[in-house]
Amino acid sequence: MSPRKTYILKLYVAGNTPNSMRALKTLRDILETEFKGVYALKVIDVLKNPQLAEEDKILATPTLSKILPPPVRRIIGDLSDRQRVLIGLDLLFEELTTEDVLHSGSEEAV
């Protein structure tokens, strides 16, 4: 049995706005169902820590950054589109079957 990946995530929010709270709630729901304890989440309020947002070049909130495993990915918005979040976190591709992969592109298996 191979070890499971650990995901390191940062969620940048601007105070307790409705969008920030919705993003945090949605993300926690996704993490509890999909990651089952193999993640570390750091929530950064850019109003309290503007230097962290500047260092990480965060231009809009809420923004979710996946730090590990590589590649680094960012999702901007309230995270309400669950499928987009899963694709952004590289989780959705695992659900594709070989048949889906063979028929998804313009190339055909011979």
C-alpha positions as CSV (number, residue, x, y, z in Angstrom):
1,M,0.0,0.0,0.0
2,S,1.5,3.3,-1.0
3,P,1.6,6.2,1.4
4,R,-1.1,8.9,0.8
5,K,-0.1,12.3,-0.3
6,T,-0.3,15.1,2.3
7,Y,-1.8,18.3,1.0
8,I,-0.5,21.7,2.3
9,L,-3.0,24.4,1.6
10,K,-3.3,28.2,2.3
11,L,-6.6,30.0,2.1
12,Y,-6.2,33.8,1.9
13,V,-9.3,35.8,3.0
14,A,-10.1,39.4,3.7
15,G,-11.8,39.5,7.1
16,N,-15.0,37.8,7.9
17,T,-16.9,38.7,4.7
18,P,-19.6,36.5,3.4
19,N,-17.4,35.3,0.5
20,S,-14.5,34.5,2.9
21,M,-16.8,32.6,5.2
22,R,-18.4,30.7,2.3
23,A,-15.0,29.8,0.9
24,L,-13.8,28.5,4.3
25,K,-16.9,26.5,4.9
26,T,-16.9,24.9,1.4
27,L,-13.2,24.1,1.7
28,R,-13.6,22.5,5.1
29,D,-16.4,20.4,3.7
30,I,-14.3,19.3,0.7
31,L,-11.3,18.6,3.0
32,E,-13.3,16.5,5.4
33,T,-14.8,14.3,2.7
34,E,-12.0,14.1,0.1
35,F,-8.8,14.4,2.1
36,K,-9.7,12.5,5.3
37,G,-7.1,14.0,7.5
38,V,-4.1,14.1,5.2
39,Y,-4.0,17.9,4.9
40,A,-2.7,21.0,6.7
41,L,-4.7,24.2,6.1
42,K,-3.5,27.6,7.1
43,V,-6.1,30.5,6.9
44,I,-4.4,33.9,6.3
45,D,-6.4,37.1,6.8
46,V,-4.8,39.6,4.4
47,L,-6.2,42.5,6.4
48,K,-4.2,41.3,9.5
49,N,-1.2,40.0,7.6
50,P,-0.8,42.1,4.3
51,Q,2.9,41.2,4.1
52,L,2.1,37.5,3.7
53,A,-0.3,38.3,0.8
54,E,2.3,40.5,-0.8
55,E,5.0,37.9,-0.5
56,D,2.8,35.3,-2.0
57,K,1.6,37.7,-4.7
58,I,-2.1,37.3,-3.8
59,L,-4.1,39.9,-5.7
60,A,-7.7,38.8,-4.8
61,T,-9.5,37.1,-2.0
62,P,-10.6,34.5,-1.3
63,T,-7.7,32.6,-2.9
64,L,-6.8,29.0,-2.2
65,S,-3.2,28.0,-2.8
66,K,-2.1,24.3,-2.9
67,I,1.5,24.3,-1.9
68,L,2.1,20.6,-1.7
69,P,2.2,18.2,-3.5
70,P,3.6,20.0,-6.6
71,P,2.7,21.8,-8.8
72,V,1.6,24.8,-6.8
73,R,-2.0,25.6,-7.8
74,R,-4.3,28.6,-7.0
75,I,-8.0,28.9,-7.1
76,I,-9.6,32.3,-6.8
77,G,-13.2,32.9,-5.7
78,D,-15.6,31.5,-3.1
79,L,-14.9,27.9,-4.0
80,S,-18.6,27.2,-4.6
81,D,-17.8,25.2,-7.7
82,R,-16.8,21.9,-6.1
83,Q,-15.7,20.2,-9.3
84,R,-13.4,23.2,-10.2
85,V,-11.9,23.0,-6.7
86,L,-11.2,19.3,-7.0
87,I,-9.6,19.7,-10.4
88,G,-7.5,22.6,-9.1
89,L,-6.3,20.4,-6.2
90,D,-5.5,17.5,-8.6
91,L,-8.0,15.2,-7.0
92,L,-10.6,14.8,-9.8
93,F,-8.2,13.1,-12.3
94,E,-8.0,10.1,-10.1
95,E,-11.6,9.3,-10.7
96,L,-11.1,9.0,-14.5
97,T,-11.1,5.5,-15.8
98,T,-8.7,4.3,-18.6
99,E,-11.6,4.3,-21.0
100,D,-12.4,8.0,-20.2
101,V,-8.7,8.8,-20.9
102,L,-8.7,6.9,-24.2
103,H,-11.8,8.7,-25.5
104,S,-11.1,12.2,-24.2
105,G,-8.5,13.3,-26.7
106,S,-8.3,13.4,-30.5
107,E,-5.8,10.5,-30.5
108,E,-7.1,6.9,-30.6
109,A,-5.6,3.8,-29.1
110,V,-4.7,1.3,-31.8
